[in-house]
Amino acid sequence: MTYDLYNRGKTNMTERFMEDKTKKIALLIDGDNAQPSLIEEILTEVGKYGLITIRRIYGDWTTVNMSGWKTSLNDSAIQPIQQFRYTIGKNATDSAMIIDAMDILHSHLVDMFCIVSSDSDYTRLATRIREIGFFVIGIGKRTTPRAFVNACNVFIYTENLSSRYPKKKIKSPGKKTAAIKGKEEKAPKYDPVPLLKGAFEMAVRENGWANLGEIGFYLRQLDPGFDPRTYGFKQLSQLIKSYKNLFDVKTEEEEGGAVYIRSKESP
């Protein structure tokens, strides 16, 4: 009986996994605020959430700064959308992209949206799409305003996608990074501990243990831009295990290898 229940559970998990992977995604790229060199990494990352059925990039293709996209578009089957700049100093790309996004939204052609930009002008668009119940993925630089990051369900920093960027780990206060052009920079102060503790408190059960998957869910609720790669780890479990002084980790083989976390600071 237990074996049958276990197998049925695995079957249901597989079905849910396949259902998620067949969800349709609209990928909308602001050509003025995205990097052509990262297009393969972007497609790979977005493809983890479903099928990218709509691929569009917006910009004024008569300008020199859009020339870097031409090779990437042919290789990745992305449709370029021309948007002239009617006034010097004004960006009409965001308006065209927002109008298209709303048309796609109301046509019910997709289940999710991915907005590639670091521009805060898309904050209201992401919020509106979420209000209707669609999942929103954002991709942009770490300098992206928090308002836009928090408007998305998930926000992925481009620094975590490119192999050209070094993975940054937390260092002890006072330590310096390697000299760059004769100058020293302070180590980045990205401390995941407050987020990890907050997500643990939200997921912890009466026995004092919390499921790793639930912790990951609440981490995204607390910060849509949370990503273990920001701290030099590929997986959340690896990040948590690096804090042996804060958390205990165990694996339940009877539950299909489910991972559980317990805080060492708990009474």
C-alpha positions in Angstrom: 0.0 0.0 0.0 2.8 2.4 1.0 4.6 1.6 -2.3 1.5 2.2 -4.3 0.9 5.6 -2.6 4.5 6.5 -3.1 4.3 5.7 -6.8 1.0 7.5 -7.3 2.7 10.5 -5.6 5.6 10.4 -8.0 3.2 10.1 -10.9 1.2 13.2 -9.8 4.5 15.1 -9.3 5.6 14.1 -12.8 2.2 15.2 -14.3 2.4 18.6 -12.5 6.0 19.0 -13.7 5.0 18.3 -17.3 2.0 20.6 -17.0 4.2 23.5 -15.8 6.7 22.9 -18.6 4.0 23.2 -21.2 2.8 26.6 -20.0 3.2 29.3 -22.7 5.4 32.3 -22.2 5.6 35.7 -24.0 9.2 36.9 -24.0 9.3 40.7 -24.5 12.7 42.4 -24.7 13.4 46.1 -24.4 16.3 46.3 -26.9 17.5 49.5 -25.4 17.9 48.0 -21.9 19.2 44.5 -22.6 22.5 42.8 -23.6 22.7 40.9 -26.9 25.5 38.8 -25.5 23.2 37.2 -22.9 20.3 36.2 -25.2 21.2 32.4 -25.1 21.4 32.6 -21.3 18.1 34.4 -21.2 16.3 31.9 -23.4 17.7 29.0 -21.3 16.6 30.6 -18.0 13.1 31.5 -19.2 12.8 28.0 -20.8 12.9 26.5 -17.3 9.4 27.9 -16.7 7.7 26.7 -19.9 7.5 27.1 -23.7 8.5 30.5 -25.1 5.8 30.8 -27.8 6.1 34.6 -28.4 9.6 36.2 -28.8 9.8 39.9 -29.5 12.3 42.6 -29.1 11.5 46.3 -29.3 13.7 49.2 -30.4 14.6 51.7 -33.1 16.5 49.6 -35.6 17.7 52.6 -37.5 20.0 53.5 -34.6 23.6 52.2 -34.2 23.1 50.9 -30.7 20.7 48.2 -31.9 23.1 46.7 -34.4 24.5 44.2 -31.9 21.2 42.4 -31.8 21.0 41.4 -35.5 23.0 38.2 -35.3 21.3 37.1 -32.1 17.8 37.6 -33.6 18.5 35.3 -36.5 20.0 32.6 -34.4 17.2 32.7 -31.7 14.2 33.3 -33.9 13.2 36.5 -32.1 10.9 38.9 -34.0 12.2 42.5 -34.1 9.6 45.2 -33.6 10.4 48.6 -35.1 9.6 51.7 -33.0 10.8 55.1 -34.2 11.8 57.8 -31.7 9.5 60.6 -32.5 11.2 63.0 -30.2 14.9 63.3 -29.3 15.6 62.1 -25.8 12.3 60.3 -25.5 12.1 56.5 -25.5 9.0 55.2 -27.4 10.1 51.6 -27.0 8.4 51.1 -23.7 5.1 52.4 -24.9 5.1 50.0 -27.9 6.1 47.1 -25.7 3.4 47.9 -23.1 0.7 48.1 -25.8 1.7 44.8 -27.3 1.8 43.2 -23.8 -1.7 44.2 -23.1 -2.9 42.9 -26.5 -1.3 39.6 -25.8 -2.7 39.5 -22.3 -6.3 40.0 -23.4 -5.9 37.5 -26.3 -5.1 34.7 -23.8 -2.3 33.4 -26.0 0.1 32.7 -23.1 0.1 31.8 -19.4 3.2 33.8 -18.4 5.1 36.9 -19.3 8.8 37.6 -19.2 9.9 41.3 -19.4 13.6 41.8 -20.1 14.6 45.3 -19.1 16.1 47.3 -16.2 13.7 50.2 -16.7 11.3 51.1 -13.9 8.8 52.2 -16.5 7.6 48.6 -16.7 6.6 48.5 -13.0 2.9 49.2 -13.6 2.8 46.8 -16.5 4.2 43.9 -14.4 1.8 44.9 -11.6 -1.2 44.9 -13.9 -0.4 41.5 -15.4 0.0 40.0 -11.9 -3.3 41.5 -10.8 -5.1 39.5 -13.5 -3.4 36.3 -12.3 -0.6 35.8 -14.8 2.9 34.9 -13.7 5.5 37.6 -14.4 9.3 37.0 -14.8 11.6 40.0 -14.9 15.2 40.0 -16.1 17.5 42.9 -15.7 20.6 44.3 -14.1 21.2 44.5 -10.4 20.7 48.3 -10.7 17.1 47.7 -11.6 14.8 49.8 -9.3 13.3 47.7 -6.5 9.8 48.8 -7.5 10.1 46.9 -10.8 11.8 43.9 -9.1 9.0 43.6 -6.5 6.3 43.9 -9.2 7.4 40.6 -10.7 6.8 37.1 -9.3 10.4 36.2 -10.1 13.2 38.6 -11.0 16.5 37.3 -12.4 19.6 39.4 -12.4 21.7 39.3 -15.6 24.9 39.2 -13.5 23.8 35.7 -12.4 23.3 34.6 -16.0 26.6 35.5 -17.6 29.6 33.3 -17.3 31.7 36.4 -17.8 30.7 37.7 -14.4 32.5 36.3 -11.4 30.4 34.6 -8.8 30.3 36.8 -5.7 30.5 35.2 -2.2 30.0 36.8 1.2 33.3 37.8 2.7 34.2 38.9 6.2 33.9 42.6 7.0 37.0 44.6 6.2 38.3 42.3 3.4 38.9 43.7 0.0 38.5 42.3 -3.5 41.3 42.1 -6.0 42.6 45.5 -7.3 40.9 46.8 -10.4 42.8 49.3 -12.5 45.0 50.2 -9.5 42.0 50.7 -7.2 40.5 48.5 -4.6 36.7 47.9 -4.2 35.0 46.7 -1.1 33.4 43.3 -1.2 29.7 43.3 -2.1 27.5 43.3 0.9 24.8 40.8 -0.2 23.9 39.0 3.0 21.3 36.2 2.5 20.9 35.4 6.2 18.0 37.8 7.0 16.1 36.4 4.0 16.9 32.8 4.9 15.8 33.3 8.5 12.6 35.0 7.4 11.6 32.3 4.9 12.4 29.6 7.5 10.1 31.3 10.0 7.3 31.3 7.4 7.8 27.7 6.5 8.7 26.0 9.8 6.3 23.4 11.1 5.3 22.4 14.7 8.2 19.9 14.9 10.7 22.7 14.2 11.6 21.5 10.7 10.8 23.3 7.4 10.7 21.8 3.9 13.4 23.2 1.6 10.9 23.7 -1.3 8.6 25.7 0.9 11.5 27.9 2.1 12.4 28.5 -1.6 8.8 29.6 -2.2 8.8 32.0 0.6 12.2 33.4 -0.3 10.6 34.5 -3.6 7.7 36.0 -1.8 10.1 38.1 0.4 12.4 39.0 -2.5 11.5 38.2 -6.1 15.2 38.8 -7.0 16.5 36.2 -4.6 18.9 33.8 -6.3 21.5 31.5 -4.7 23.8 32.3 -7.6 24.1 35.8 -6.3 26.1 34.3 -3.4 28.1 31.9 -5.4 26.0 28.7 -5.2 24.0 26.9 -7.9 21.4 25.5 -5.5 19.5 26.8 -2.5 20.5 23.7 -0.5 24.2 24.4 -1.1 23.7 28.0 0.2 21.9 26.9 3.4 24.5 24.1 4.1 27.2 26.7 4.0 25.7 28.2 7.2 26.4 25.2 9.4 26.3 27.4 12.4 22.8 28.5 11.7 20.9 25.5 10.2 20.7 21.7 10.4 19.9 19.9 7.1 18.4 16.4 6.8 17.1 14.3 3.9 14.0 12.1 4.2 14.4 9.1 1.9 10.9 7.9 2.7 9.5 11.1 1.2 11.4 10.7 -2.1 14.5 12.5 -0.9 12.8 15.6 0.5 15.1 18.0 2.2 14.3 19.6 5.6 15.9 22.5 7.4 16.0 23.3 11.2 17.3 26.5 12.8 20.0 26.0 15.4 18.8 29.2 17.1 15.3 27.7 17.8 14.5 26.9 21.5 
